[in-house]
């Protein structure tokens, strides 16, 4: 595996391998010294064209735990702000010969383009409303801590599906792991044709009881002014997950940041069924596993730059 | 009005088609298959051009030599009336880094075109006689094939006030269009349709309800849902067509609907035509051969307005072209610089080039598999000027020579030798197509020779 651009291109085997690796990093994380030397001397660039707290911090920390040198470039205050094109920015950053570029962009397909323009491995940390594959992988990892398998489980994704890259990547990932997925939200926020991705569609929560997992999405306030929904009040009345709607055996997830009192009632956020904090924890180890998979995998091909660095140092070779 | 040299019609009115002046050519194409459905011609014969006019034909090898005439071996080749494109963007004035009249007409000639009609969404737009005069002056210096220029319907393409349509018509506007943008306000369009009684000139319409299409970058459907990109629904086009056909009927006006993309649009046109609306319409090679599946690549070369739609829409366009609901093929040739296309799909400029690949793409994807007969394709690619008062070229003795000489078996990879256009945002780039234009005669003059073919002639 050279790049992680979307769940769409991931095989079940690749997902399993990343999740197993993440499990072993979770064990490292319980030691006093949490750092491993795997990526010593390698450079990882985080290129973020959108504000991000958890994704950026967890990628930075994941790179550091693997002993890589990490640089984070944010659009504000950089040459991006001065009108430099994505292509030129990537060319500039590629001059440092990074092992990986982690990119977040407000535009679909940005990671695919970067992969075309650089020799580094590219990780999509969210491209427009298209995909957010590392989020989906950490969500599957989190669920597997609580359910033996996703095979045959019922997962409901509730909220603004139209504007959510998390919804798309999770839908694809949950389907690949064998789950049945229902997307639910106001008809104005469910994209036409979403059924083609292999999910059911519901416009109300009446059948939410069948769900083993309820995955709530962030409801952005801007959507009111664009008249996707008449008011937050009406939205909350119809779609808010609260203790009345959430059964005791159902698990609750949310990609954060939460709008308390909009998509989720406060009592469910802090309930034992809520995996929201566990998701953040998983984010770190899953991103470590992804960096490991892409940057140390045996099939990593970089023929243009001469022989790839040996994975296991041999005698006579400088370490 | 014929596709002929400048001003040959005479009269006080300015000629509608402009190109660089030059003397008519002498040329003999020996033994090619001459195909002109309109003249009921399909035979292997010699085709003779004398002083830019088609002379009497002769049996293969039978045409007498003319002093100084170029002689071309047409064995195995196809000679058809050259094509007329009612819809190109040549970016003059203001965006000559994408295309100018010299590269644009060369690109057109390379695709077998003998005349094109350039749209007016330039910078500044062609909304005054002064701007129109300046681009016509440049065409007289730079255009290797005749170009007609439409002028805007509204000032600054703002959709609010009409341009001085009567003066623009006198100054040589071949028709009127705000193409690139719809005329959203129905009352403004109604005034323009009324004013047509004074100014003349067909009004060509880019049909899009801007409220329904707002924010969209591709067809709305399963693929936009999967890619998370905002969709442009097909109804944003079809509802505008329905509205504007009603207005045209009410005012007794003549409209030309540009670049149909959807089944619902074809159905609206069919309804309008049967109700007696004076409406013609066009479809593009890319909408006739590609679908929104291509957008899965997230490659901005597949971004154009209207967007590529579904296979069902594509089939409806093909059926419409076959049964005559769709009158003609138009490329909507829209050059863009690489920095406007090598960006994420949502950010990229709208439009694709298409003049050099129109025939080959349609021949490869529709004629060779037996979907459409060659005669029909030639007919629909030559009649694009008719809505604007330009007669389709013919292979008949006594008319100005407008000829596309084609090797129908030559397979070539699009873009491998570059493009004649200044831009290379061609959506067929990298694909192998069959059928290549080797030589184009436009308004009696040789406007293009394919490089390898030209070398062959020289030896």
Interface residues (C-beta under 8 A of the other chain):
Chain A: X8 X85 X86 X87 X105 X107 X108 X109 X110 X112 X113 X127 X128 X129 X130 X131 X164 X165 X168 X191 X192 X193 X194 X195 X196 X197
Chain B: X220 X221 X222 X223 X224 X225 X226 X227 X228 X229 X231 X233 X298 X339 X342 X343 X344 X345 X346 X347
